[in-house]
Amino acid sequence: MDSPSPLQQIPTKREARWQLLQELIADWYPPLSDEDGFDHATIAQAEQALGFSLPLALKEWYGLAGRRADIWSRQDEFIVPSELASYRNSLSESHLLNTQEQQSCQEALVFYVENQACQLWAIKLDMITMDDPPVVITPGDWSINSQTVSECALQRFTSEIKWSDPVRWIHGIAEPALLTRIQDNVPKLGLAEWWYWGKASFYGFRDLVIEVVEESASDVRIFVSARTPTAFDRFKQFISTDNFYCEASWEDCL
């Protein structure tokens, strides 16, 4: 029987969420060490360059695992403290943004960037003094994507697994019949739905994560990551040439 995912229930307290993150990292990656976080002096220098203090939760994230690019920046980029100010300044002249978007970026602190800068994750400056503020996306029309920074850290961790080196992985286009099989057989994780390039939700067990990204009712992709061959083989029982089109896999599609 598959072991339940630690993400089945998300703690409400921030401190417990960081403990959960440490457990998840130890499951999927080499465990955290004292060298994997940024020290207080480095974070303080970043705050001085910015001209304001970072939220406590973001400082805790940086201090716990901010140096682990293998977790956070395999595809998208978790901006390190020393680059927060320079990246923020660069957005005012970015050719990828229109004038309204450039101006709105000066009203927020961007700390995570999609690999082609198609999406930005940020904290609005009018919420920057909160311990664990909401995370917003879409400059020019900022909208809340995660209710807190600590929630965002868990969502980012789970989503980034698909770009890492699990034992087995596959992604592609899912037909409604496959989505039904997933929903009927794999528990939905306790993470809130969020927006990536479409509405994303998560399913899984301890050794299996399935991210479902819905761009529209007729355009749904799934990203499957498994820590063990057994977990991956159990997922394979759900797919067929009728309900799934493989776009890529650990062995160039099955």
Beta strands, then each sheet from edge to edge (+ up, - down):
strand 1: 77-78
strand 2: 108-113
strand 3: 120-124
strand 4: 135-137
strand 5: 143-146
strand 6: 168-174
strand 7: 194-195
strand 8: 199-205
strand 9: 208-216
strand 10: 219-226
strand 11: 244-249
sheet 1: 1+ 2- 3+ 4- 5+
sheet 2: 7+ 8- 9+ 10- 6+ 11-
end
